Each structure stands twice: as structure tokens, then as C-alpha cells.
């Protein structure tokens, strides 16, 4: 497995040119760059490459709603590091509706 980070974009091409890579992981630091890779760059490379490959998007855990934490937050004895604000119940209800209507819990679907 090879790892390429977003601050070393030229490394992906040189890594693949020098040897056959079974798995290549590209780590980015922004959702905008992930979107560009998934929606534009990788499909273009796939169309014009003679080497067959597949690609997938994996996001960090902060991009998803944790249903267990959501349930715990609604408990009457929930402990928080900061005091709960006046609009907490409204925000919790909004999050609950989102989580119930989402198959994945992804905050940025399609990216």
C-alpha cells in the first residue's frame, strides 16, 4: 500500500509509474479537494488510462453523525463539557431528523 498526501500531489504519479501498485491511498485535507478528485480527476484518468482501477471516497469520522452519541445526548442525565444552550432541544431535534432520514449519516453527501 502507498500513501500520498494532498501536500505532495506529484507523488501519486511517480509512485504509480515506478512500480505496480495494488492499493494507493490519497489523503486530502479538504472536502473541496476530495470532491475534485472523485468528480473530475479520477474519472478522467480512468477514461484515458490503459490501466484498470477502481476508486472510492472515505471521509473522516467528523463528517458523519454518530447515532450512539445522538442517543446519549438526549438522555436526561447526559453530561456535557459546556453548559447546554437554550436552543439545544431544537438543534438536537434537527440532528435527529437528519440522522433518521440519512442512510449513511454523511454531513456532506455527494462529496
ZIUR-V845650 format. One record per backbone hydrogen bond with DSSP energy under -0.5 kcal/mol. CO is the residue of the C=O (numbers start at 0). NH is the residue of the N-H. Records with the same first field share a line. If there is no record, write none. Layout:
CO = NH / NH
//
This chain:
1 = 24
3 = 26
4 = 7
7 = 10
8 = 11 / 12
9 = 13
10 = 14
11 = 15
12 = 16
13 = 17
14 = 18
19 = 21
22 = 1
23 = 25
24 = 3 / 26
25 = 27
26 = 5
29 = 33
30 = 34
31 = 35
32 = 36
33 = 37
34 = 38
35 = 39 / 40
36 = 41
39 = 43
40 = 44
41 = 45
42 = 46
43 = 47
44 = 48
49 = 51
55 = 57
59 = 62
60 = 63
62 = 106
64 = 66
65 = 69
66 = 70
67 = 71
68 = 72
69 = 73
70 = 74
71 = 74
74 = 77
84 = 87
86 = 90
87 = 91
88 = 92
89 = 93
90 = 94
91 = 95
92 = 96
93 = 97
94 = 98
95 = 99
96 = 100
97 = 101
98 = 101
104 = 64
105 = 108
107 = 110
//
